[in-house]
Amino acid sequence: MSLYSCQAPAAVVMIRPRRFYPNPETAIDNIFQRTTNLHDPAEMAAIADAAYNEVTQAADALERAGVRTHMFDDDGERGTPDSVFPGNWFSTHKGGRIVLYPMKSMNRRRERRPDVVEMLKSEYRVREIFDYTGFEYDRVYLEGTGAIVLDHVARIAYTARSRRADPIALQRFCAHFNFEPVTFSTLHRSGCPIYHTNVMMSIATEFSLVCLELIEGDRTRRKLGERMEEGGREVVTLDADQIAQFAGAALELTGSDGLVLAMSERGVACLTAQQRSVIERSARILALRVPTIEMAGGSVSCMLGGIHLTRR
């Protein structure tokens, strides 16, 4: 098997936060987020320290696997509790292109960092930057690779409908990058839609992870499953309980010895033997311990800003 996969980047951007905490601005539509006592300094300090250490250890594990990791620190002075999730505000694409995305929450817009973009321009071949952030003035949002899960081979942009994935911005992105938008509605047992597509779906080189039971409509579920099988990938069907443990929030990467699937320890622990068997036919599972980060309602896939650019 080739060590190269256009689906699985060999390098990532990570942000290590100094003042991490579950963001009150995002709690309204993130059913996986936990609440904390923001008025207890001791509790807040303990959460922040644990998150800092989890990101450090995750980056070390990725480096040992042969994934190039660009680490940036966030001091939190600008009020950016979710800065650990850079994949929501930028993405990179073959041909030297970067996208900057419009974010729904005001404090998340402050996560965008010129120094990250400058690093990408200096270390990789960047030809063009597509800036969609002006959509925010019209309350139109598309939160990066959280809102859209990309099949880079079949050129499909899978997108769960939500306030964080506006069809206007999605159509603009798909037109610019030659992706076919495949949208669907979701419904969690709580009665709320899924806030980010990459919580319930991950596209790898030879398999896909997806929770079909959260998708509304039998016909839509069937057609989506068929689309995901068209490219020869095996579909690993997750259930809602596994999604709650962040088994869907995984990202395939290219390491020094082949493909690895980065997933949180909670997600890995809830996989069945059959599911693990399908994954491990093509990718080694890399379990990352990030329970504090997961308090914010996101997990590994949002923590990793995949770099699909050519190194200089």
PLY file of the C-alpha trace (Angstrom):
ply
format ascii 1.0
element vertex 312
property float x
property float y
property float z
element edge 311
property int vertex1
property int vertex2
end_header
0.00 0.00 0.00
1.26 3.47 -0.89
2.11 5.73 2.01
0.41 8.59 0.18
-3.34 9.24 0.29
-4.99 12.42 -0.97
-7.68 11.81 1.65
-5.27 11.61 4.58
-2.95 14.58 5.19
0.56 13.97 6.46
0.69 17.21 8.48
-1.64 19.11 10.79
-2.00 22.38 12.66
-2.81 22.22 16.36
-3.59 24.99 18.86
-2.59 24.50 22.49
-4.88 26.58 24.73
-3.96 28.22 28.00
-7.54 29.15 28.96
-9.73 26.40 27.58
-13.29 25.93 28.87
-16.64 24.85 27.36
-17.87 27.87 25.44
-21.23 29.27 26.65
-21.80 30.87 23.23
-21.86 27.49 21.50
-23.82 25.53 24.10
-27.23 26.45 22.67
-26.94 24.07 19.70
-24.17 21.67 20.77
-25.88 18.78 22.52
-22.55 17.07 23.28
-21.18 19.99 25.28
-20.93 19.87 29.07
-21.51 22.82 31.36
-19.01 24.01 33.94
-18.97 26.52 36.77
-17.34 29.53 35.12
-17.31 31.34 38.47
-15.08 28.80 40.23
-11.45 29.86 39.60
-10.03 26.59 40.89
-12.23 24.48 38.62
-11.49 26.68 35.62
-7.74 26.51 36.25
-7.84 22.72 36.55
-9.77 22.41 33.27
-7.37 24.73 31.47
-4.29 22.87 32.72
-5.74 19.49 31.77
-6.62 20.70 28.25
-3.12 22.12 27.76
-1.58 18.80 28.75
-3.96 16.78 26.57
-3.06 18.77 23.47
0.65 18.46 24.25
0.39 14.70 24.65
-1.77 14.31 21.54
0.76 16.22 19.47
3.59 14.04 20.82
1.64 10.91 19.85
1.06 12.23 16.34
4.73 13.11 15.91
5.75 9.62 17.04
3.39 8.23 14.39
5.19 10.31 11.78
2.56 13.02 11.33
4.15 16.46 11.00
2.56 18.67 13.66
2.68 22.47 13.65
1.90 23.62 17.20
0.70 27.11 18.07
-0.03 28.36 21.58
-3.06 30.45 22.51
-2.78 32.53 25.67
-6.55 33.09 25.78
-6.19 36.83 26.26
-8.68 37.50 23.45
-11.35 35.27 24.98
-11.07 32.22 22.72
-12.15 29.16 24.75
-12.60 26.99 21.61
-9.28 27.85 19.95
-8.26 24.20 20.28
-10.52 23.48 17.25
-8.73 25.19 14.32
-10.36 22.98 11.69
-13.50 25.08 12.03
-11.98 28.34 10.80
-9.60 27.21 8.04
-8.99 24.38 5.61
-6.30 23.67 3.03
-6.62 22.11 -0.41
-4.58 20.57 -3.18
-3.28 23.14 -5.63
-2.12 25.57 -2.96
-5.44 26.90 -1.70
-6.55 27.97 1.77
-10.10 28.75 2.89
-11.09 31.02 5.79
-14.61 30.33 7.05
-17.46 32.37 8.59
-18.11 31.38 12.21
-21.46 31.55 14.00
-20.27 32.51 17.51
-18.73 35.94 17.98
-15.91 34.77 20.23
-14.99 31.97 17.81
-14.26 34.52 15.08
-11.33 35.71 17.16
-9.69 32.28 16.74
-8.54 33.12 13.20
-4.78 33.68 13.29
-2.68 35.40 10.63
0.43 33.67 12.00
-1.03 30.26 11.13
-1.72 31.42 7.58
1.78 32.91 7.31
3.33 29.65 8.50
1.39 27.75 5.84
2.59 30.21 3.19
6.21 29.89 4.29
6.33 26.10 4.76
4.01 25.04 1.93
3.13 26.13 -1.58
0.14 28.48 -1.28
-1.30 30.00 -4.44
-4.62 31.48 -3.33
-6.65 32.29 -0.22
-10.44 32.17 -0.35
-11.87 34.38 2.39
-15.54 33.70 3.13
-15.56 35.54 6.45
-17.56 38.44 4.99
-20.59 36.16 5.07
-20.71 36.78 8.82
-22.19 40.25 8.20
-25.22 38.52 6.64
-25.41 35.84 9.37
-24.33 33.17 6.90
-21.98 30.58 8.40
-19.96 27.56 7.29
-17.71 26.23 10.04
-14.99 24.56 8.02
-14.29 20.86 8.21
-16.61 20.63 11.17
-19.60 21.60 9.04
-18.45 19.81 5.88
-16.83 16.38 5.65
-14.93 16.13 2.39
-14.40 13.13 0.18
-11.32 14.39 -1.65
-11.36 11.45 -4.08
-15.00 11.53 -5.23
-15.19 15.33 -4.73
-18.23 15.18 -2.43
-18.93 17.62 0.41
-21.15 15.84 2.94
-23.00 18.40 5.04
-25.56 18.07 7.83
-28.00 20.99 7.73
-27.59 23.38 10.66
-27.16 27.06 11.46
-23.43 26.42 11.18
-23.68 25.15 7.58
-25.56 27.65 5.46
-26.44 26.46 1.92
-25.35 29.77 0.37
-21.80 29.50 1.73
-21.72 25.78 0.97
-22.63 26.38 -2.68
-19.93 29.04 -2.93
-17.32 26.67 -1.53
-18.39 23.79 -3.77
-18.33 26.01 -6.87
-14.83 27.24 -6.09
-13.40 23.81 -5.27
-15.36 21.52 -7.57
-17.15 19.52 -4.88
-20.67 18.13 -5.15
-22.73 19.16 -2.10
-24.61 16.27 -0.49
-26.79 17.67 2.28
-29.10 15.94 4.72
-31.11 16.66 7.84
-30.29 15.06 11.19
-32.21 14.54 14.40
-30.72 13.51 17.72
-32.84 11.74 20.32
-32.79 15.04 22.25
-34.88 16.56 19.47
-32.01 18.73 18.19
-30.06 18.46 14.93
-26.37 17.53 14.95
-24.38 20.76 15.13
-21.33 19.61 13.10
-21.17 16.92 10.43
-17.76 15.65 11.52
-19.14 14.54 14.88
-21.16 11.84 13.12
-19.10 11.10 9.99
-15.51 10.55 8.89
-14.23 9.70 5.40
-11.03 7.69 5.20
-9.17 6.21 2.24
-10.70 2.73 2.27
-13.62 3.08 4.70
-16.12 5.59 6.07
-17.56 6.02 9.55
-21.15 7.27 9.70
-24.17 7.22 11.99
-27.05 6.65 9.58
-29.69 6.44 12.34
-29.26 10.15 13.08
-30.18 11.05 9.48
-33.83 11.87 8.87
-35.72 9.82 6.30
-35.31 6.17 5.33
-34.76 7.05 1.68
-32.11 9.65 2.54
-30.28 7.20 4.80
-30.30 4.54 2.10
-29.10 6.87 -0.64
-26.36 8.34 1.56
-25.07 4.89 2.43
-25.04 3.99 -1.26
-23.10 7.16 -2.16
-20.49 6.40 0.46
-20.01 2.89 -0.96
-19.69 4.02 -4.59
-15.97 4.68 -4.39
-15.25 1.19 -3.07
-15.05 2.21 0.57
-16.54 -0.04 3.23
-19.11 1.77 5.37
-18.71 1.31 9.12
-22.09 2.11 10.64
-21.95 3.70 14.09
-24.90 4.07 16.45
-26.03 7.15 18.36
-24.40 5.98 21.60
-21.04 5.66 19.82
-21.47 9.16 18.41
-22.02 10.43 21.96
-18.62 8.88 22.78
-17.08 10.72 19.77
-16.37 7.61 17.70
-17.43 9.57 14.61
-15.07 12.48 15.29
-12.01 10.76 13.83
-9.51 11.85 11.19
-7.35 9.67 8.97
-3.76 10.85 8.57
-0.66 9.66 6.74
2.10 8.64 9.10
5.64 7.46 8.48
4.57 3.81 8.30
1.20 4.21 6.59
-2.28 5.40 7.40
-3.41 6.10 10.95
-6.90 6.91 12.22
-6.71 9.48 15.01
-9.63 9.07 17.43
-10.19 9.78 21.09
-9.79 7.03 23.67
-13.52 7.21 24.40
-14.33 6.68 20.76
-11.93 3.76 20.38
-13.20 2.09 23.55
-16.79 1.90 22.25
-15.95 0.36 18.86
-17.04 -3.21 18.29
-14.55 -5.88 17.28
-16.06 -5.95 13.78
-15.75 -2.18 13.39
-12.13 -2.23 14.53
-11.40 -5.06 12.11
-12.64 -3.04 9.13
-10.66 0.04 10.17
-7.46 -1.87 10.87
-7.38 -3.48 7.43
-6.02 -0.20 6.10
-5.24 2.11 9.04
-3.69 1.82 12.45
-5.93 3.26 15.16
-4.21 5.99 17.18
-6.11 6.59 20.42
-5.66 10.07 21.90
-6.67 10.88 25.46
-8.69 14.12 25.30
-11.55 13.88 27.86
-11.21 17.51 28.94
-11.29 18.79 25.37
-14.41 16.71 24.77
-16.21 18.68 27.47
-16.55 21.39 24.80
-18.59 19.04 22.59
-15.86 18.38 20.03
-13.07 15.87 19.71
-10.05 14.81 17.69
-11.21 15.67 14.16
-11.87 19.31 15.09
-8.54 19.56 16.94
-6.56 18.80 13.78
-6.29 21.28 10.94
-5.29 18.93 8.15
-2.74 20.27 5.66
-3.40 19.19 2.06
-0.65 21.42 0.66
2.69 20.61 -0.97
5.76 21.31 1.15
8.27 23.82 -0.14
0 1
1 2
2 3
3 4
4 5
5 6
6 7
7 8
8 9
9 10
10 11
11 12
12 13
13 14
14 15
15 16
16 17
17 18
18 19
19 20
20 21
21 22
22 23
23 24
24 25
25 26
26 27
27 28
28 29
29 30
30 31
31 32
32 33
33 34
34 35
35 36
36 37
37 38
38 39
39 40
40 41
41 42
42 43
43 44
44 45
45 46
46 47
47 48
48 49
49 50
50 51
51 52
52 53
53 54
54 55
55 56
56 57
57 58
58 59
59 60
60 61
61 62
62 63
63 64
64 65
65 66
66 67
67 68
68 69
69 70
70 71
71 72
72 73
73 74
74 75
75 76
76 77
77 78
78 79
79 80
80 81
81 82
82 83
83 84
84 85
85 86
86 87
87 88
88 89
89 90
90 91
91 92
92 93
93 94
94 95
95 96
96 97
97 98
98 99
99 100
100 101
101 102
102 103
103 104
104 105
105 106
106 107
107 108
108 109
109 110
110 111
111 112
112 113
113 114
114 115
115 116
116 117
117 118
118 119
119 120
120 121
121 122
122 123
123 124
124 125
125 126
126 127
127 128
128 129
129 130
130 131
131 132
132 133
133 134
134 135
135 136
136 137
137 138
138 139
139 140
140 141
141 142
142 143
143 144
144 145
145 146
146 147
147 148
148 149
149 150
150 151
151 152
152 153
153 154
154 155
155 156
156 157
157 158
158 159
159 160
160 161
161 162
162 163
163 164
164 165
165 166
166 167
167 168
168 169
169 170
170 171
171 172
172 173
173 174
174 175
175 176
176 177
177 178
178 179
179 180
180 181
181 182
182 183
183 184
184 185
185 186
186 187
187 188
188 189
189 190
190 191
191 192
192 193
193 194
194 195
195 196
196 197
197 198
198 199
199 200
200 201
201 202
202 203
203 204
204 205
205 206
206 207
207 208
208 209
209 210
210 211
211 212
212 213
213 214
214 215
215 216
216 217
217 218
218 219
219 220
220 221
221 222
222 223
223 224
224 225
225 226
226 227
227 228
228 229
229 230
230 231
231 232
232 233
233 234
234 235
235 236
236 237
237 238
238 239
239 240
240 241
241 242
242 243
243 244
244 245
245 246
246 247
247 248
248 249
249 250
250 251
251 252
252 253
253 254
254 255
255 256
256 257
257 258
258 259
259 260
260 261
261 262
262 263
263 264
264 265
265 266
266 267
267 268
268 269
269 270
270 271
271 272
272 273
273 274
274 275
275 276
276 277
277 278
278 279
279 280
280 281
281 282
282 283
283 284
284 285
285 286
286 287
287 288
288 289
289 290
290 291
291 292
292 293
293 294
294 295
295 296
296 297
297 298
298 299
299 300
300 301
301 302
302 303
303 304
304 305
305 306
306 307
307 308
308 309
309 310
310 311
